[in-house]
Amino acid sequence: MNERTILVTGGAGYVGSHACKALAAAGYLPVSYDNLVHGHEWAVRWGPFERGDLLDGNRVLAVLRQYRPTAVMHFAAYCYVGESVTDPLKYYLNNVAGTVSLLAAMRDAEVDRLVVSSTCAVYGVPDARGLIDEERPRQPVNPYGHSKHTMEQVVRDAGPAHGLRAVILRYFNAAGADPDGEIGEQHDPETHLIPLILNAASESNGPVTVFGTDYPTPDGTCIRDYVHVQDLANAHVLGLKYLQESAGVAAFNLGTGRGYSVREIIDAARRVTGRDLRIVEGPRRPGDPPELVADATRARRILGWRPDWVDIESVIETAWRWHCGHAVRNPRADGARGLSALAQS
């Protein structure tokens, strides 16, 4: 095995590309494996790129045998909640069957370490307010959340059966962009709150819709925990180091422990951009919990992870800098807005 080589599935996507940069900074060689359905080849900057689909098990195995990585970081997934409702089979095929294909190839290539991207969507609508720790019941409410929950179970079952060591990282709301401005968040279609607000601020092409203003929160809008993408990337590197010493399968929440309402995010974006925003109030979306805020005590205690980006204006500022300058910094982005990127939340 090449001890400093890591295969990164979904390495051309939003969180995956930031993880590749963090890996390179820590002295690893990230090898990005991506089918470019939701990723960008221009985001692959810190190691080799191999194009392929996880469902092509022979291709995955060939790449594993070519590079002989010591571990895999697994980001490749479909992540649109609404689409998962209308096309659930697509999500189970990609997120679950794709993971099964990856694990089978890892078994055959004798790669036994995995850091896997999961989501707070596995918790569904919490049955109580307050910070969510890893012992909270996992009751997903949409096919996306179910697919990630099932994926986690597949990894847990593969652990003792095949000697797999794995870290499962459950993100809350990924946000922000590389502070150096080299990579950032681009989705098509865009569904995440912060980039939607920044699109409206920069283009004046329509209002920002607030879905639900009657939640049992201080200002009536949903509260979420926004964790900077660089902090997420750093957590994956720490997870990798944890697996050097530890066996079994362990899950960790990743969040700041501080929630912001939709209205607070809009107000912070106004301050960062200096732009006015037109707001339209809409009805609640089915299945949106009033509040999702992480208890990341376990990640702090065991992985030694602490988020550096805890001020929401600083997080939004990195996203705004990327939003304003990405077309110049990434000339291979085909000159178009709205190109897709893999995102987790």
Helices and strands as residue ranges (DSSP letters): E 2-9, H 14-25, E 29-34, G 41-43, E 49-51, H 57-67, E 69-74, H 81-86, H 88-91, I 92-97, H 98-109, E 113-119, G 120-123, H 143-162, E 165-171, E 173-175, H 193-203, E 208-211, E 223-228, H 229-243, E 249-254, E 259-261, H 262-273, E 279-282, E 291-292, H 297-298, I 299-303, H 312-329
